[in-house]
Amino acid sequence: MKAAVWHKAKDLRVEQVDEPSVRDPHEVKVRVQACGICGSDLHEYAAGPIFIPVEQPHPISEDKAPIVMGHEFSGEVVEVGGKVSRVQVGDRVAIEPIYAPHRDGAYLDEKYNLTPLLGFHGLSGGGGGLAEFTVVGEHMVHRLPEELSAEQGALVEPAAVGLHAVRQSSLKAGDTAAVFGAGPIGLVVIEALKAAGASRIFAVELSEARKAKAAALGAEVLDPGAGDVVGEIAERSRGGVDFAFEVTGIPEVLRQSLHSTHAGGETIIVSIWETEASFQPNDLVIRERTMKGIIAYRHIYPAVIALMEKGYFRAEELVTKRISLEEVVTEGFDVLLEDKSHIKIMVQP
């Protein structure tokens, strides 16, 4: 079968690999129907390895580079192991790609995303969604309702990041928030904030196309290239927002996020970083602010799917381009690195 295989940074190849098969009674084989290209994928392509195991195999996948990429995907179940009970052949499923300790079709830890063994199917070996077929554990599959498309299924993973970020904050209905970065994850954070009852949402973004998307979702858009966004947020919100969500991985933006909150405010770091960042601790101490990070998600796919059924995280608002697997490098990864007007490019293997 064909698959997009990461060999090293800037070396992603669409090539023939062996088609996987079910070998464990709790495994599920999926024919991939849609797979999104994620910001984490771009980090690996441009400057990896980050999550991709190179020197030693990942302890759960027992695999190392070269590896098949793609962790935002959905598909149709075509084969199940003898002890699988959650799905059957013919079911359409969204994949929760987290590698964490598991047994008998279930994750073992309550906070399984915080395991020191954390990895991702499509980043840490074992197969991936940028392929015609892949095999995952039963604990990683979630059945999709009939009314949700394959593209919606592929968007469950990034939407889960946004919803988890908001849930891990202390935000309550009626609070205000600022989202720094209106790329794919920033936009789903905005949607999650709406679902949580935020009364006012500011979006800070340079790209005209992404600003338009954020505005369409109901955010008040600010351009950081047009002036002092921290000062403008303070003026509009009468002293600063309750919560700031940093979704860029840019050191200066982290400082802006922190300063955009009022005394006692909270900053949530959502992005994955390629570099170090610094800030003045007194900006936390003297103002009694807090800062926390989140990684991925846990126990949240059912909630995302339920919100999708109510009209949140719509593919029509997030998918800006559709390509074939053969085009994934030139029309996918390279385009996303150069053209920030795109939100989500969806690959159809």
N, C-alpha and C positions, 0 to 999 in steps of 0.2 A: 504494500500500500504506500501511498505518498504521505509524507510528513515534513514539517518545517523543523529542521534539526540545528540546534545551536552548537557550534564547534568552539568558538571563542568570540570575543567582542568584535563586532562588525563582520562576523562570518556566520551567517544564518543561511542554510541551504535547504531547498525543497528537493528531497531525494526519496528513493525507495528504501523502505525499512520493512522488517518482518511484521506481519499483521499479528497483533496480540491475541491470546486466547485465555479463557477462564481456567485457572489452575487451582483455585481455592474455593471451598464451598460457600464462602461469603463474598465472592467477587461477582461483578456485573460488567458485561461487555456492552459498550455503547457505540452506535453509529453517530458520529458527530454531525449535527445539523447547522450549528452556528457557533462561532468562537470570536470573541472580541479581542482586540489588541490593547493591553493594559499599560499604564505608565510604568509599572514594575518590569514588564517585558521590554519597554524602551530603555530603561536603566541597564538591564542586562545586555541588550544589543549594543548600546552606545559605550558602556563603561564597565560591563561585568567582568568577572562573576561577582554577584552579591549573594543571592540564594543558591545559585547553581553550583553543585559540588564538582570540583575539578580534581583536586589531589586525592581525596578519599571518597568512597561512595557514601551517599546519604544513608544513615542508619535504618531508616524505614523503607525507602525505595530500594536500597542496596544497589544503587545505580549512580553513575557519575557521567560527566560530559564525555562525548557528545550526547545531548538529551533532546527529546521532542519538547517543543514549547507549547504554550497555550493553557491558561487556567480559568478563563472566563468562558464557559461553554455549556451547551445543552445538546441533547440528542435523543435518540430512540434506543431503548433496550433491545438488544438482539440475542443475548444469551445470559443466563444466570446460573450461579452455582447451586448445588443441591440443597443448601440450607438458607438460601435467600428467601425472605418473606415480605420485605417492604415493597418490592416491585416485581413485575413479571414481563416477559417478552411482549413487546409492542407498546409498553408505557413510554411516555415522553418525560424526560427528567432534566433537572438542572443539577449540576455537579458542584458540591462543596469540596474544593480541592485541597483542604488542609491535611497534611501529613502530621499525625500525632499518635501516640500510643493508643491501640484499639484492640478489641477482642470480641469475637462472635458478633460482628456486625454493629459495634457501638464504640464510640470514643470512651476511654477509661477515665479521663480527668474531667472534672466539672469545668475548669478553665483550660480547655485543651489547646486553645490558641497561645497559651503562655508556656507551653512545654519547651525545655531547652532543646528538644529534638525537632522543633517546628520546621516544617518544609511545606512545599506546595506541589501538587500534581501539575506538571507543565512547567515547573521551575527547578524542581529538585529530583528529576529523574522519574522513571517508572511509566513514562508515556505522557501524553498531553492532548489538548484539544485542537491543536493545529495539525490534525491528522484525520484520516478517514475513519479510523476506529481507535478506541482506547479501552482499557480495563481498569476499573476502580473498585474500591471496597463498597460493600452495601451501605456502610455508615456514611458514605459520601454522596448518596443519591437522594433526590427529593422529587417526588412526582409533581408534574405540572398540570394545572387545570386545563381543560380543553380550550378555554377561551384565551389562553396565553400562548403567543407564538413562540417559535424556537428562538427568535431574537430576544424576546422578553426573558426567556429562560437563560440566555447567555448574559443578560444584564443583572440577574439576581446577584451574582458575585460582587460586582462593583457597588451595587445598591446596598448590599450587606455591609460593606465598609462604611458607607455614609450613615446608615441607620445605627450601626454599632458605635460610631463616633458620637452621635447625638445621645444615645442611651447611656454611654459611659460618662457623659458630662452630667452636671447637676441641673441642667435646664428644666424649667417648669413652664407650663402654658402661660403665655403673656410676657415671657422674657424676650430680650432683644439679642441679636447675634450679628457678627460679621464673619464672612467667609472670604479668606484671602486665597484667590485662585479659583477660576470658574471653568476649569477643565472637567473631564468626566467625573472625577470624584467630588470636586467642588460642587458641581451641579446636583449630584445625588445627595450631598450634605444639605443643600438648600431644600430639596424635596423632603428630606427627613426632618428638617427643622419645621417645615410647614406642617407635616403630619404630627409633630410633637406640640404644635400650638404656639410657635414663636410669633410674637406680635409684629416684629419688624426685623427684616433681614437685609443687611448690606452685603454686596458682592464687590470685591476689589479685583479688577481684571484689566489687562492691556488689550487683548485681542478683541476686535470689533465684533467678530462672529460670536465669540463666547460671551461677550457683554450682552449681545442681543438675546442669546439663549437664557442667560441669568435673569434678564428683565422679563422675558416671557414667562418665567417661572414665578415672578412676583417679587424679585429682589430689587432693592434700590442700588443701582450700579454706580460705582466710582472708578475713575481711571487714575491709576497711580502715576501716570506720566503727565497728568494735567495739574498737579499740585499736591498739597499736603493732605493725603487721605486720612491720616490719623486725626489731624485737626478738624477735618470736615466731619468725620464720624462723631468726634466729641461734640461738635456744634449741633449736628442734627439729632443726636441722641441725648443731648443735655448732660454731657459729662463722660460719655463712653458707654459701650455696650456691656451687657452682662456676660456674654461669651464670645470668644473669637476662635475660629477654626483655621489653622494654617495648613494649606494643601498645595504648597509649591516646592518645598525643599530648598528655598533660597534664604540664606542667613539674614539679609536685610528685611525680608518679609516676616521672618519670625519676630524680629524686634518690633516691626509695625503691628503685628498681631497682638503682642503683649501690651503695647502702649495704647491700643485701641479700646482696651477694657477699662472700666472705672475701678475705683478702689474696691477691693474684694472680688473683682472679676476673675474669670477663669479662661485660660487659653488651652485648647486641645490641639496637639500636633498629630496630624493625620498622615503626612507625607513620609516617604522613605527617602533617606538622605544619602547623597554621594560624598558630601564633605562635612566637616565640622562647622558648628555655628556657636557664636558667643553672645551673651547678653549680660547686662549689669544686674547682679543679684538684688541690689537695692530696689530695682524696679518692681521686684516681687515683695521684698521685705517691708519697705516703707509704706507700700500701698496695700499690703496684705492680699496680694493677688496669688493665684495658684496656676500651675502649669502641669499638664499631664500628657502622656502619649498613649496612643492606641495602636494595636497591631491586628489587622484582619478583623475577625468577628468570631462569635461562638453562639450556638443555639438561636440563630436569628433568621435562617432561611425561611421557615414557615411564616414568620411575621412579614418578611419582604414580599413573599408570594401573595399573602393576603392583601397587602397594600397595593400591589400591582393589580389585583382584581378590582380594587376601588379606583384605579386610574393613576396611581403614582408611578414614577420611574418609567414613563412611556417611551418605547423604542422610537416612536415617531419624532420625539423631541431630542433624542440623544444620538441616534445613529445617523451619521453624515455621509457614509460611503460604504458600499458593499463590493467585495472583491472575491476572486477565487483563490484557492490555496497557492496556485502557481504564481500569483501576483503579490504574495504576502511581503516580499522584501521591497521591491521597487514601488508598488502602489500602496503598501501598508506601512512598514517600519520607516522607510526613508521619507515618505510623505509626512508622517506624523512628526518626525524630527525637524522638518523644514517648515511645515505649514501648520501654524497654531490655530487656524480657523476650524480645523476638524475637532469633533468631540469624540465619537466612537466609530472606528472603522471595523466593520463586521466581516469576518472571513467565513465563506460557505464551502467547506471541504467537499 
